[in-house]
């Protein structure tokens, strides 16, 4: 099988998944309109030329579906925040570190599985600290 034939199969699969996910992404974007930084949320949709689509809530928060070779992967971008407010016993722990998770997906996944993917990004978004408290003396 040639590379273009394999890639054509992935593009066909990502189109099917895009048709199912794009209405969900648009509804999320509508709900977050006016609650995010100026210019966000952004729906990216370049299946034909780039082989990807997704939703960005902020520069480091988003969910993207990519065609990689002959398979589909989902890329979840979130930020790792410090969860402790006290010194961590000599261990360095850095906050605001970008975290990218990638794993394979399929166009045959159920709507519930798609909503679970979206919920993972939203859960990390809602966990981010909005106020900074210092407790060390």
MIDODREN-413562 format. One record per residue: residue in three letters; x, y, z of N, C-alpha, C in turn; residue number from 0; chain. Coordinates in steps of 0.02 Angstrom, whole numbers. Atoms other than C-alpha are relative to their C-alpha. Example, Ala and Ser with C-alpha at 12.3 -4.5 7.8 and 13.67 -1.06 7.14 Angstrom:
% residues 2
<residuo=ALA; nxx=45; nyy=-59; nzz=0; caxx=615; cayy=-225; cazz=390; cxx=45; cyy=60; czz=0; num=0; cadena=A>
<residuo=SER; nxx=-42; nyy=-59; nzz=-3; caxx=684; cayy=-53; cazz=357; cxx=-39; cyy=55; czz=37; num=1; cadena=A>
//
This chain:
% residues 137
<residuo=UNK; nxx=43; nyy=-59; nzz=0; caxx=0; cayy=0; cazz=0; cxx=45; cyy=61; czz=0; num=0; cadena=A>
<residuo=UNK; nxx=-40; nyy=-60; nzz=4; caxx=71; cayy=168; cazz=-48; cxx=-17; cyy=47; czz=58; num=1; cadena=A>
<residuo=UNK; nxx=10; nyy=-48; nzz=-55; caxx=89; cayy=310; cazz=77; cxx=-61; cyy=44; czz=-13; num=2; cadena=A>
<residuo=UNK; nxx=58; nyy=-43; nzz=15; caxx=-41; cayy=416; cazz=-13; cxx=-65; cyy=-38; czz=10; num=3; cadena=A>
<residuo=UNK; nxx=60; nyy=41; nzz=-11; caxx=-167; cayy=272; cazz=-6; cxx=-14; cyy=-6; czz=74; num=4; cadena=A>
<residuo=UNK; nxx=9; nyy=6; nzz=-72; caxx=-137; cayy=247; cazz=180; cxx=-22; cyy=67; czz=30; num=5; cadena=A>
<residuo=UNK; nxx=18; nyy=-66; nzz=-25; caxx=-147; cayy=434; cazz=212; cxx=-72; cyy=17; czz=-21; num=6; cadena=A>
<residuo=UNK; nxx=68; nyy=-13; nzz=23; caxx=-308; cayy=443; cazz=108; cxx=-50; cyy=-34; czz=46; num=7; cadena=A>
<residuo=UNK; nxx=44; nyy=35; nzz=-48; caxx=-385; cayy=314; cazz=227; cxx=-5; cyy=38; czz=65; num=8; cadena=A>
<residuo=UNK; nxx=1; nyy=-39; nzz=-62; caxx=-336; cayy=419; cazz=378; cxx=-40; cyy=64; czz=-10; num=9; cadena=A>
<residuo=UNK; nxx=37; nyy=-62; nzz=13; caxx=-405; cayy=577; cazz=297; cxx=-75; cyy=-15; czz=-3; num=10; cadena=A>
<residuo=UNK; nxx=71; nyy=19; nzz=3; caxx=-569; cayy=487; cazz=260; cxx=-28; cyy=-12; czz=71; num=11; cadena=A>
<residuo=UNK; nxx=22; nyy=14; nzz=-69; caxx=-579; cayy=429; cazz=442; cxx=-5; cyy=64; czz=40; num=12; cadena=A>
<residuo=UNK; nxx=2; nyy=-63; nzz=-38; caxx=-538; cayy=602; cazz=511; cxx=-60; cyy=43; czz=-23; num=13; cadena=A>
<residuo=UNK; nxx=60; nyy=-37; nzz=24; caxx=-676; cayy=677; cazz=401; cxx=-63; cyy=-26; czz=35; num=14; cadena=A>
<residuo=UNK; nxx=59; nyy=29; nzz=-34; caxx=-803; cayy=555; cazz=476; cxx=-2; cyy=23; czz=73; num=15; cadena=A>
<residuo=UNK; nxx=-2; nyy=-21; nzz=-70; caxx=-746; cayy=598; cazz=653; cxx=-13; cyy=75; czz=6; num=16; cadena=A>
<residuo=UNK; nxx=12; nyy=-72; nzz=0; caxx=-745; cayy=784; cazz=612; cxx=-74; cyy=16; czz=-5; num=17; cadena=A>
<residuo=UNK; nxx=72; nyy=-12; nzz=9; caxx=-927; cayy=777; cazz=554; cxx=-38; cyy=-12; czz=65; num=18; cadena=A>
<residuo=UNK; nxx=34; nyy=14; nzz=-64; caxx=-975; cayy=705; cazz=725; cxx=22; cyy=48; czz=55; num=19; cadena=A>
<residuo=UNK; nxx=-27; nyy=-39; nzz=-56; caxx=-862; cayy=812; cazz=836; cxx=-9; cyy=76; czz=-9; num=20; cadena=A>
<residuo=UNK; nxx=3; nyy=-72; nzz=11; caxx=-874; cayy=984; cazz=755; cxx=-61; cyy=33; czz=31; num=21; cadena=A>
<residuo=UNK; nxx=56; nyy=-32; nzz=-36; caxx=-1052; cayy=1019; cazz=819; cxx=11; cyy=5; czz=75; num=22; cadena=A>
<residuo=UNK; nxx=-15; nyy=-2; nzz=-72; caxx=-993; cayy=976; cazz=996; cxx=50; cyy=56; czz=14; num=23; cadena=A>
<residuo=UNK; nxx=-51; nyy=-53; nzz=-10; caxx=-842; cayy=1091; cazz=978; cxx=-31; cyy=69; czz=-8; num=24; cadena=A>
<residuo=UNK; nxx=33; nyy=-65; nzz=10; caxx=-950; cayy=1232; cazz=911; cxx=-44; cyy=19; czz=60; num=25; cadena=A>
<residuo=UNK; nxx=42; nyy=-14; nzz=-59; caxx=-1070; cayy=1216; cazz=1059; cxx=43; cyy=19; czz=59; num=26; cadena=A>
<residuo=UNK; nxx=-46; nyy=-20; nzz=-54; caxx=-924; cayy=1221; cazz=1182; cxx=26; cyy=70; czz=-11; num=27; cadena=A>
<residuo=UNK; nxx=-25; nyy=-67; nzz=16; caxx=-855; cayy=1374; cazz=1094; cxx=-54; cyy=52; czz=15; num=28; cadena=A>
<residuo=UNK; nxx=55; nyy=-47; nzz=-13; caxx=-1026; cayy=1457; cazz=1106; cxx=-8; cyy=11; czz=75; num=29; cadena=A>
<residuo=UNK; nxx=8; nyy=-5; nzz=-73; caxx=-1037; cayy=1420; cazz=1293; cxx=56; cyy=40; czz=32; num=30; cadena=A>
<residuo=UNK; nxx=-57; nyy=-35; nzz=-29; caxx=-863; cayy=1490; cazz=1327; cxx=10; cyy=70; czz=-29; num=31; cadena=A>
<residuo=UNK; nxx=-8; nyy=-66; nzz=31; caxx=-884; cayy=1645; cazz=1218; cxx=-7; cyy=55; czz=53; num=32; cadena=A>
<residuo=UNK; nxx=1; nyy=-55; nzz=-48; caxx=-845; cayy=1799; cazz=1322; cxx=27; cyy=-18; czz=68; num=33; cadena=A>
<residuo=UNK; nxx=-26; nyy=21; nzz=-65; caxx=-776; cayy=1697; cazz=1468; cxx=75; cyy=-15; czz=-2; num=34; cadena=A>
<residuo=UNK; nxx=-71; nyy=17; nzz=8; caxx=-601; cayy=1671; cazz=1399; cxx=39; cyy=63; czz=-20; num=35; cadena=A>
<residuo=UNK; nxx=-42; nyy=-55; nzz=23; caxx=-456; cayy=1781; cazz=1349; cxx=-22; cyy=24; czz=-69; num=36; cadena=A>
<residuo=UNK; nxx=20; nyy=-25; nzz=66; caxx=-487; cayy=1894; cazz=1199; cxx=30; cyy=-43; czz=-56; num=37; cadena=A>
<residuo=UNK; nxx=-22; nyy=41; nzz=57; caxx=-476; cayy=1794; cazz=1038; cxx=-14; cyy=-74; czz=8; num=38; cadena=A>
<residuo=UNK; nxx=15; nyy=70; nzz=-13; caxx=-526; cayy=1629; cazz=1118; cxx=-73; cyy=-7; czz=19; num=39; cadena=A>
<residuo=UNK; nxx=-25; nyy=63; nzz=26; caxx=-604; cayy=1503; cazz=1099; cxx=9; cyy=2; czz=-76; num=40; cadena=A>
<residuo=UNK; nxx=-14; nyy=5; nzz=71; caxx=-538; cayy=1455; cazz=929; cxx=-13; cyy=-71; czz=-23; num=41; cadena=A>
<residuo=UNK; nxx=10; nyy=65; nzz=31; caxx=-601; cayy=1312; cazz=823; cxx=47; cyy=-3; czz=-60; num=42; cadena=A>
<residuo=UNK; nxx=-45; nyy=9; nzz=56; caxx=-465; cayy=1251; cazz=706; cxx=-27; cyy=-57; czz=-42; num=43; cadena=A>
<residuo=UNK; nxx=29; nyy=50; nzz=45; caxx=-521; cayy=1153; cazz=553; cxx=38; cyy=1; czz=-65; num=44; cadena=A>
<residuo=UNK; nxx=-39; nyy=5; nzz=61; caxx=-395; cayy=1106; cazz=421; cxx=11; cyy=-73; czz=-18; num=45; cadena=A>
<residuo=UNK; nxx=-3; nyy=72; nzz=14; caxx=-435; cayy=926; cazz=380; cxx=29; cyy=-12; czz=-70; num=46; cadena=A>
<residuo=UNK; nxx=-20; nyy=12; nzz=69; caxx=-407; cayy=943; cazz=193; cxx=74; cyy=12; czz=-13; num=47; cadena=A>
<residuo=UNK; nxx=-71; nyy=-17; nzz=14; caxx=-234; cayy=1025; cazz=194; cxx=47; cyy=-24; czz=55; num=48; cadena=A>
<residuo=UNK; nxx=-45; nyy=16; nzz=-55; caxx=-162; cayy=993; cazz=367; cxx=-15; cyy=-66; czz=34; num=49; cadena=A>
<residuo=UNK; nxx=18; nyy=63; nzz=-32; caxx=-255; cayy=838; cazz=426; cxx=-13; cyy=6; czz=74; num=50; cadena=A>
<residuo=UNK; nxx=16; nyy=-8; nzz=-71; caxx=-315; cayy=908; cazz=593; cxx=-60; cyy=45; czz=8; num=51; cadena=A>
<residuo=UNK; nxx=52; nyy=-47; nzz=-22; caxx=-458; cayy=995; cazz=683; cxx=-1; cyy=-2; czz=75; num=52; cadena=A>
<residuo=UNK; nxx=3; nyy=0; nzz=-72; caxx=-494; cayy=1044; cazz=861; cxx=-25; cyy=65; czz=29; num=53; cadena=A>
<residuo=UNK; nxx=24; nyy=-58; nzz=-37; caxx=-534; cayy=1174; cazz=992; cxx=55; cyy=24; czz=47; num=54; cadena=A>
<residuo=UNK; nxx=-49; nyy=-30; nzz=-46; caxx=-416; cayy=1293; cazz=1084; cxx=-37; cyy=47; czz=47; num=55; cadena=A>
<residuo=UNK; nxx=30; nyy=-43; nzz=-50; caxx=-475; cayy=1373; cazz=1247; cxx=47; cyy=56; czz=21; num=56; cadena=A>
<residuo=UNK; nxx=-54; nyy=-47; nzz=-16; caxx=-310; cayy=1464; cazz=1277; cxx=63; cyy=-26; czz=-34; num=57; cadena=A>
<residuo=UNK; nxx=-60; nyy=23; nzz=36; caxx=-132; cayy=1453; cazz=1209; cxx=24; cyy=-70; czz=20; num=58; cadena=A>
<residuo=UNK; nxx=-24; nyy=66; nzz=-21; caxx=-94; cayy=1295; cazz=1310; cxx=-57; cyy=-49; czz=15; num=59; cadena=A>
<residuo=UNK; nxx=57; nyy=44; nzz=-13; caxx=-269; cayy=1220; cazz=1325; cxx=-37; cyy=-15; czz=-64; num=60; cadena=A>
<residuo=UNK; nxx=37; nyy=17; nzz=60; caxx=-346; cayy=1124; cazz=1184; cxx=-3; cyy=-74; czz=-12; num=61; cadena=A>
<residuo=UNK; nxx=9; nyy=69; nzz=22; caxx=-400; cayy=963; cazz=1104; cxx=4; cyy=2; czz=-76; num=62; cadena=A>
<residuo=UNK; nxx=-10; nyy=2; nzz=72; caxx=-342; cayy=922; cazz=928; cxx=0; cyy=-72; czz=-23; num=63; cadena=A>
<residuo=UNK; nxx=1; nyy=66; nzz=31; caxx=-376; cayy=771; cazz=818; cxx=44; cyy=5; czz=-61; num=64; cadena=A>
<residuo=UNK; nxx=-50; nyy=-3; nzz=53; caxx=-232; cayy=735; cazz=699; cxx=2; cyy=-66; czz=-38; num=65; cadena=A>
<residuo=UNK; nxx=-12; nyy=59; nzz=41; caxx=-207; cayy=614; cazz=555; cxx=76; cyy=-8; czz=-4; num=66; cadena=A>
<residuo=UNK; nxx=-72; nyy=14; nzz=1; caxx=-33; cayy=540; cazz=581; cxx=12; cyy=-63; czz=-39; num=67; cadena=A>
<residuo=UNK; nxx=-10; nyy=58; nzz=42; caxx=13; cayy=427; cazz=439; cxx=-66; cyy=-33; czz=-16; num=68; cadena=A>
<residuo=UNK; nxx=62; nyy=37; nzz=14; caxx=-122; cayy=295; cazz=430; cxx=-45; cyy=-8; czz=61; num=69; cadena=A>
<residuo=UNK; nxx=42; nyy=5; nzz=-60; caxx=-195; cayy=320; cazz=604; cxx=-20; cyy=70; czz=23; num=70; cadena=A>
<residuo=UNK; nxx=22; nyy=-63; nzz=-31; caxx=-287; cayy=454; cazz=702; cxx=24; cyy=1; czz=72; num=71; cadena=A>
<residuo=UNK; nxx=-19; nyy=-10; nzz=-70; caxx=-224; cayy=524; cazz=866; cxx=-35; cyy=63; czz=25; num=72; cadena=A>
<residuo=UNK; nxx=26; nyy=-60; nzz=-31; caxx=-296; cayy=648; cazz=987; cxx=56; cyy=29; czz=43; num=73; cadena=A>
<residuo=UNK; nxx=-51; nyy=-35; nzz=-38; caxx=-182; cayy=778; cazz=1065; cxx=-36; cyy=46; czz=49; num=74; cadena=A>
<residuo=UNK; nxx=29; nyy=-41; nzz=-53; caxx=-236; cayy=852; cazz=1232; cxx=56; cyy=45; czz=27; num=75; cadena=A>
<residuo=UNK; nxx=-48; nyy=-47; nzz=-26; caxx=-142; cayy=1009; cazz=1282; cxx=-29; cyy=33; czz=62; num=76; cadena=A>
<residuo=UNK; nxx=21; nyy=-32; nzz=-63; caxx=-157; cayy=1067; cazz=1462; cxx=62; cyy=28; czz=34; num=77; cadena=A>
<residuo=UNK; nxx=-55; nyy=-28; nzz=-39; caxx=-50; cayy=1154; cazz=1592; cxx=1; cyy=-34; czz=68; num=78; cadena=A>
<residuo=UNK; nxx=-8; nyy=32; nzz=-65; caxx=18; cayy=1067; cazz=1746; cxx=9; cyy=55; czz=52; num=79; cadena=A>
<residuo=UNK; nxx=-4; nyy=-51; nzz=-52; caxx=-18; cayy=1180; cazz=1894; cxx=26; cyy=-31; czz=65; num=80; cadena=A>
<residuo=UNK; nxx=-21; nyy=24; nzz=-66; caxx=60; cayy=1166; cazz=2066; cxx=-63; cyy=-12; czz=40; num=81; cadena=A>
<residuo=UNK; nxx=58; nyy=15; nzz=-41; caxx=-65; cayy=1082; cazz=2179; cxx=13; cyy=8; czz=74; num=82; cadena=A>
<residuo=UNK; nxx=-15; nyy=-11; nzz=-70; caxx=26; cayy=1114; cazz=2341; cxx=19; cyy=73; czz=10; num=83; cadena=A>
<residuo=UNK; nxx=-16; nyy=-71; nzz=-13; caxx=48; cayy=1284; cazz=2423; cxx=57; cyy=7; czz=50; num=84; cadena=A>
<residuo=UNK; nxx=-56; nyy=-1; nzz=-48; caxx=185; cayy=1237; cazz=2547; cxx=63; cyy=-27; czz=-35; num=85; cadena=A>
<residuo=UNK; nxx=-62; nyy=28; nzz=27; caxx=366; cayy=1192; cazz=2517; cxx=-7; cyy=-76; czz=-4; num=86; cadena=A>
<residuo=UNK; nxx=11; nyy=71; nzz=11; caxx=378; cayy=1017; cazz=2451; cxx=60; cyy=-42; czz=20; num=87; cadena=A>
<residuo=UNK; nxx=-52; nyy=41; nzz=-30; caxx=515; cayy=944; cazz=2562; cxx=62; cyy=-7; czz=-44; num=88; cadena=A>
<residuo=UNK; nxx=-62; nyy=2; nzz=37; caxx=661; cayy=990; cazz=2453; cxx=-7; cyy=-22; czz=-73; num=89; cadena=A>
<residuo=UNK; nxx=10; nyy=20; nzz=70; caxx=585; cayy=931; cazz=2289; cxx=-22; cyy=62; czz=-39; num=90; cadena=A>
<residuo=UNK; nxx=21; nyy=-55; nzz=42; caxx=571; cayy=1056; cazz=2150; cxx=-63; cyy=-22; czz=-37; num=91; cadena=A>
<residuo=UNK; nxx=61; nyy=14; nzz=36; caxx=399; cayy=1064; cazz=2075; cxx=-21; cyy=65; czz=-35; num=92; cadena=A>
<residuo=UNK; nxx=12; nyy=-60; nzz=40; caxx=368; cayy=1187; cazz=1935; cxx=-73; cyy=2; czz=-21; num=93; cadena=A>
<residuo=UNK; nxx=68; nyy=-9; nzz=23; caxx=198; cayy=1257; cazz=1895; cxx=-2; cyy=32; czz=-69; num=94; cadena=A>
<residuo=UNK; nxx=12; nyy=-29; nzz=66; caxx=126; cayy=1317; cazz=1730; cxx=42; cyy=-34; czz=-54; num=95; cadena=A>
<residuo=UNK; nxx=-38; nyy=38; nzz=49; caxx=219; cayy=1181; cazz=1635; cxx=-49; cyy=-30; czz=-50; num=96; cadena=A>
<residuo=UNK; nxx=44; nyy=29; nzz=50; caxx=137; cayy=1133; cazz=1470; cxx=4; cyy=-77; czz=2; num=97; cadena=A>
<residuo=UNK; nxx=5; nyy=73; nzz=0; caxx=79; cayy=952; cazz=1463; cxx=-38; cyy=-20; czz=-63; num=98; cadena=A>
<residuo=UNK; nxx=32; nyy=24; nzz=61; caxx=39; cayy=865; cazz=1299; cxx=-7; cyy=-76; czz=5; num=99; cadena=A>
<residuo=UNK; nxx=15; nyy=72; nzz=0; caxx=-45; cayy=695; cazz=1297; cxx=-26; cyy=-19; czz=-68; num=100; cadena=A>
<residuo=UNK; nxx=23; nyy=24; nzz=65; caxx=-67; cayy=597; cazz=1137; cxx=-16; cyy=-74; czz=5; num=101; cadena=A>
<residuo=UNK; nxx=17; nyy=70; nzz=3; caxx=-156; cayy=434; cazz=1110; cxx=-44; cyy=-14; czz=-61; num=102; cadena=A>
<residuo=UNK; nxx=38; nyy=16; nzz=61; caxx=-237; cayy=342; cazz=964; cxx=-75; cyy=0; czz=14; num=103; cadena=A>
<residuo=UNK; nxx=73; nyy=2; nzz=-3; caxx=-422; cayy=359; cazz=929; cxx=-26; cyy=-28; czz=-66; num=104; cadena=A>
<residuo=UNK; nxx=31; nyy=28; nzz=60; caxx=-544; cayy=295; cazz=800; cxx=-64; cyy=37; czz=-16; num=105; cadena=A>
<residuo=UNK; nxx=62; nyy=-31; nzz=21; caxx=-688; cayy=365; cazz=700; cxx=-60; cyy=-40; czz=23; num=106; cadena=A>
<residuo=UNK; nxx=56; nyy=42; nzz=-22; caxx=-793; cayy=221; cazz=766; cxx=-15; cyy=7; czz=74; num=107; cadena=A>
<residuo=UNK; nxx=13; nyy=-9; nzz=-71; caxx=-786; cayy=283; cazz=946; cxx=-70; cyy=29; czz=11; num=108; cadena=A>
<residuo=UNK; nxx=69; nyy=-21; nzz=-15; caxx=-953; cayy=318; cazz=1029; cxx=-2; cyy=74; czz=18; num=109; cadena=A>
<residuo=UNK; nxx=8; nyy=-71; nzz=-19; caxx=-1023; cayy=491; cazz=1065; cxx=20; cyy=11; czz=73; num=110; cadena=A>
<residuo=UNK; nxx=-20; nyy=-6; nzz=-71; caxx=-996; cayy=458; cazz=1251; cxx=76; cyy=4; czz=6; num=111; cadena=A>
<residuo=UNK; nxx=-73; nyy=-2; nzz=-3; caxx=-811; cayy=426; cazz=1220; cxx=26; cyy=68; czz=-26; num=112; cadena=A>
<residuo=UNK; nxx=-19; nyy=-67; nzz=25; caxx=-800; cayy=588; cazz=1120; cxx=-11; cyy=52; czz=54; num=113; cadena=A>
<residuo=UNK; nxx=14; nyy=-47; nzz=-54; caxx=-882; cayy=683; cazz=1262; cxx=49; cyy=-7; czz=57; num=114; cadena=A>
<residuo=UNK; nxx=-51; nyy=10; nzz=-51; caxx=-758; cayy=604; cazz=1383; cxx=65; cyy=36; czz=-17; num=115; cadena=A>
<residuo=UNK; nxx=-60; nyy=-36; nzz=22; caxx=-615; cayy=675; cazz=1280; cxx=-6; cyy=75; czz=14; num=116; cadena=A>
<residuo=UNK; nxx=12; nyy=-71; nzz=-12; caxx=-691; cayy=848; cazz=1288; cxx=-1; cyy=15; czz=75; num=117; cadena=A>
<residuo=UNK; nxx=4; nyy=-10; nzz=-72; caxx=-724; cayy=828; cazz=1474; cxx=69; cyy=1; czz=32; num=118; cadena=A>
<residuo=UNK; nxx=-68; nyy=0; nzz=-28; caxx=-539; cayy=792; cazz=1506; cxx=32; cyy=69; czz=-6; num=119; cadena=A>
<residuo=UNK; nxx=-28; nyy=-68; nzz=8; caxx=-488; cayy=961; cazz=1435; cxx=-37; cyy=49; czz=45; num=120; cadena=A>
<residuo=UNK; nxx=39; nyy=-46; nzz=-41; caxx=-630; cayy=1051; cazz=1523; cxx=15; cyy=-9; czz=74; num=121; cadena=A>
<residuo=UNK; nxx=-17; nyy=13; nzz=-71; caxx=-587; cayy=968; cazz=1690; cxx=66; cyy=34; czz=18; num=122; cadena=A>
<residuo=UNK; nxx=-63; nyy=-34; nzz=-13; caxx=-408; cayy=1029; cazz=1678; cxx=-8; cyy=76; czz=-3; num=123; cadena=A>
<residuo=UNK; nxx=11; nyy=-72; nzz=6; caxx=-469; cayy=1201; cazz=1624; cxx=-31; cyy=27; czz=65; num=124; cadena=A>
<residuo=UNK; nxx=35; nyy=-24; nzz=-59; caxx=-584; cayy=1217; cazz=1775; cxx=41; cyy=-11; czz=64; num=125; cadena=A>
<residuo=UNK; nxx=-43; nyy=10; nzz=-58; caxx=-448; cayy=1155; cazz=1896; cxx=53; cyy=54; czz=6; num=126; cadena=A>
<residuo=UNK; nxx=-56; nyy=-47; nzz=-3; caxx=-327; cayy=1294; cazz=1853; cxx=-13; cyy=53; czz=53; num=127; cadena=A>
<residuo=UNK; nxx=8; nyy=-50; nzz=-54; caxx=-295; cayy=1418; cazz=1993; cxx=-17; cyy=68; czz=-28; num=128; cadena=A>
<residuo=UNK; nxx=18; nyy=-67; nzz=21; caxx=-378; cayy=1585; cazz=1974; cxx=29; cyy=52; czz=47; num=129; cadena=A>
<residuo=UNK; nxx=-31; nyy=-45; nzz=-48; caxx=-302; cayy=1662; cazz=2130; cxx=63; cyy=-33; czz=27; num=130; cadena=A>
<residuo=UNK; nxx=-63; nyy=27; nzz=-27; caxx=-126; cayy=1641; cazz=2198; cxx=3; cyy=19; czz=74; num=131; cadena=A>
<residuo=UNK; nxx=-6; nyy=-11; nzz=-73; caxx=-108; cayy=1620; cazz=2386; cxx=70; cyy=-23; czz=21; num=132; cadena=A>
<residuo=UNK; nxx=-65; nyy=20; nzz=-28; caxx=61; cayy=1618; cazz=2473; cxx=-10; cyy=-19; czz=72; num=133; cadena=A>
<residuo=UNK; nxx=8; nyy=20; nzz=-70; caxx=69; cayy=1520; cazz=2633; cxx=67; cyy=-13; czz=33; num=134; cadena=A>
<residuo=UNK; nxx=-66; nyy=8; nzz=-31; caxx=256; cayy=1497; cazz=2660; cxx=21; cyy=65; czz=33; num=135; cadena=A>
<residuo=UNK; nxx=-24; nyy=-61; nzz=-33; caxx=337; cayy=1618; cazz=2781; cxx=72; cyy=13; czz=-17; num=136; cadena=A>
//
